[in-house]
Amino acid sequence: MPVRPNFLERLVLHRLNRGPAPLLDLFGAAGFESLALALDIGVLEALADADEPLSASALAARVNAHPDGLAMLCDFLVTEGYLSTADDGYGLTAMTESWLLARSETNMGPWFTFWDELVFPFWERELETAVREGEPSQTIYEWFDEEPARWETAQDGFRATASLLVDDVVEAMTVPPGATRLVDIGGGHGLYAFELCRRHPNLSAIVFDVPGAVETLRNDVPPDVVDSIDTRAGDYRTDDLGDEYDVALLFNVIHAHDPAENRALFERVADALAPGGRLVVLDQWEGSGRTPVSRAGLRFVALTYLTTLGATVYSTDEVRSWLRAAGFSGVEQRGVGPLPGVAILEATK
Ligand SMILES: C[S@@+](CC[C@H](N)C(=O)[O-])C[C@H]1O[C@@H](n2cnc3c(N)ncnc32)[C@H](O)[C@@H]1O
């Protein structure tokens, strides 16, 4: 909720509890809806393309909207910190320039679109079921399978968050000397495999994912690594993962499964690795939220994983015990990226 209450408002709403602070969540929800529409109809990109602030009617002509309706949307987005006003027109704030434009290296727009178009509609449908019964009536991945376009939107969203982390992650993780074969299990958009192959020219990678995700990926492999990347479609819980890999990645995968499934998955990965092979696990970790925003973020993802996947965030201690049970040793942990609570755990077979 980017709207920032001033001192008096914080005093009244938070310290003294003299006004209904849930209003801020209501404004946040409306703010997110409004932002999603602005992304969808191209308001932010149209303002980025213009070299000067645009009036509501000039902007409306570019995005095919009603000038009065668009002015109301933009006025709200100004109060939420996404737009600025200058010279009787609208412009972009530094926050929007950094995080919401296609030309920015840290563009999170596709991630917010993923939430707006897929995750929140799924929440609406499944939150109560998940809370009452401990799991949704189907997983969000099963729901994506019903409509292939959902996979594209989802992978665009996963790719946006991965692009914030990828440089840190590939620097933090260990690729054993002489490694030639890597498998990115649940690798989806393939961004991590691409970057690892770029930095380690002797490495080739298989991105293993469900058929819907792999089909999307096949058209997206960048030319500079196309000879190093292969794909394999299947279910990593039951299908052959291949063997003799030097490195296996499980990035943002274990939060989709219960402990018994994860233990079984670690054993399957151990079987697929060559002796001395390295397993790298990337996720958000229980207990890692130490500030108000990171605590809220962790509880937010835990509730999301419950609602969308019937699973949760795990503690590193629990995951270390699964690694040891599957025959891994020398477990190391490193924090990565600007997002709170994200770290890799890596271990050797
Ligand atoms: C949250 S995404 C993570 C993508 C990527 N590893 C990352 O960290 O950005 C989880 C990925 O696991 C894949 N996945 C989920 N269940 C799977 C299964 N049973 N077999 C293979 N892939 C699966 C999904 O299709 C998706 O691409």
The ligand as an ORCA input file, in Angstrom:
! r2SCAN-3c Opt
* xyz 0 1
  C       7.084    -20.942     -8.739
  S       7.590    -21.616    -10.253
  C       9.342    -21.462    -10.134
  C      10.005    -21.236    -11.456
  C      11.518    -21.029    -11.348
  N      12.164    -22.204    -10.814
  C      11.809    -19.822    -10.490
  O      12.306    -19.994     -9.367
  O      11.548    -18.694    -10.903
  C       7.392    -23.373     -9.985
  C       7.637    -24.169    -11.238
  O       7.507    -25.563    -10.923
  C       6.786    -26.183    -11.969
  N       6.125    -27.389    -11.452
  C       5.178    -27.449    -10.505
  N       4.818    -28.716    -10.256
  C       5.570    -29.486    -11.091
  C       5.678    -30.897    -11.295
  N       4.945    -31.741    -10.584
  N       6.556    -31.349    -12.211
  C       7.305    -30.461    -12.940
  N       7.262    -29.118    -12.758
  C       6.407    -28.642    -11.854
  C       5.801    -25.117    -12.401
  O       5.324    -25.376    -13.690
  C       6.635    -23.847    -12.320
  O       7.302    -23.582    -13.524
*
